[in-house]
Amino acid sequence: MLNISEKLHSNKTFQENLRPATLCRNLIILDLLLILFSPALSNLIEIIIFSLFLFSLKLRRKFLDNYNQPLFRASILFIIIIICSSFWSIAPINTALQELWGWRKILLLPISLALFQKIEDKERAINALLFFSIFACFLSYLSISEIFLSEKAGIMLRHHAFQGMVFSIIVIIFVKKLLFSYAALNYKKKIIYTFFSIIFAINVLVGIGRSGYLILAVMMVMLLINYLRESKYEHKKKISIFVLCLVSISLILTTQVRERIALGIDEIKSAYYLENDGNTSMGLRVNTILKTSQVIKENMLFGVGNGGFETAIRNLNQTEDQRKIIFHDPHNQYLKIWAEFGLIGLSSFIYLLISAFKQKKMANEYSYYKYNFKLLGLIVLIGWIFTSIFSSHFSTFSEGRFIYLWIGIMLAFKEE
């Protein structure tokens, strides 16, 4: 009798997993992991997700039923502007269409908002990311040892900057568990969460990714501000905040971090004062930003169109040596959007960011001690907003996909 019951339950679970909505949720969680290391597999999973929505009437209805979410409406508006800008792009038609296809990543945002409206689904996504990241972090430390020395020692994810950003998020998740759930945690969990917070933070700060340093500092500050605001136990919490701040400052001021930041500042100064050809990591950023400002002045309202940035830069008056340097990206997300989509597109993008803060908390999220999903979503978004001053992290392959999936999963809600 028990075996029959188990078989029925197993069949029910199997059938549930084959339902379009459940299948899509699982594929989105899988995509969240695949973008960390495999663009090819990530693209394959996304095509399956889009196909399911295209051919399933139930999924399309579920998608459209979420118009009440501010972030959903804002993302659809931004998608429409991207599509329209392809028609007035100064780039060749094949380039404009290629760029339009590249922007398909933003569709993951409204899709995630439609599917991740239950606490258990959000928690599954976070746990999957935690387990995979712990495995990647272990391999990262192993790869810089004599046991397994690789060419890119310590880099297990797609590149050093992205690894620093993702591992910084893991630090925040564990630190948040310690701060907000300290009284509810047993001694074993306190030790485990502290241990993982430290090893992930060390991995970020001994790396060479400046984006990792910045996003870790920004997210930690935002977490502490929120923690202080919700504090109920004055003395213990003030002491813990002081200790946490002290540890954070100590980590941020490590030799590796200071050297990388100092190098970046020197490269910016050299490029700005024309002391070299600007052919350095930060020097190229300065040169590109100066050229991008010229493009924006000439195309203030509508921009040069989707995919037109490189063409616009080539059309500027430049020396022969300058023309040899190909500028694909101004390394500033806001300037790139302004240059390609104009003030209309930039306004729409800023509206999208603001809309994230207008998302409602789920009704039972206040009493759920493990995670505050809206807080985690917004803290990571704020980190991305800051790093995108120096890179285009909302439009690059890995960083763009990750943030749209993350805020879609964390900020999704359902009206009760």
Buried (B, 14 or more C-beta within 10 A) or exposed (E): EEEEEEEEEEEEEEEEEEEBBBBBBBBBBBBBBBBBBEEEBBBEBBEBBBEBBEEBEEBBEBBEEBEEBBBBBBBBBBBEBBEBBBEBBBBEEEBBBEBBEBBBBBBBBBBBBBBBBEBEBBBBBBEBBBEBBBEBBEBBBBBBEEEEEEEEEBBBBBEBBBBBBBBBBBBBBBBBBBBBBBEEBEEEBBEBBBEBBBBBBBBBBBBBBBBBBBBBBBBBBBBBEBBEEEBEEEEEBEEBBEEBEEBBEEBBEBEEBEEBBEBBEBBBEBBBEEEEBBEBEBBBBBBBBEBBEBBBEEBEEBBBBBBBBBBBBEEBEEEEEBEEBEBEBBBBBBBBBBBBBBBBBBBBBBBBBEBBBEBBEBEEBEEEEBBBBBBBBBBBBBBBBBBBEBBBBBBBBBBBBBBBBBBBBBBBBBEE
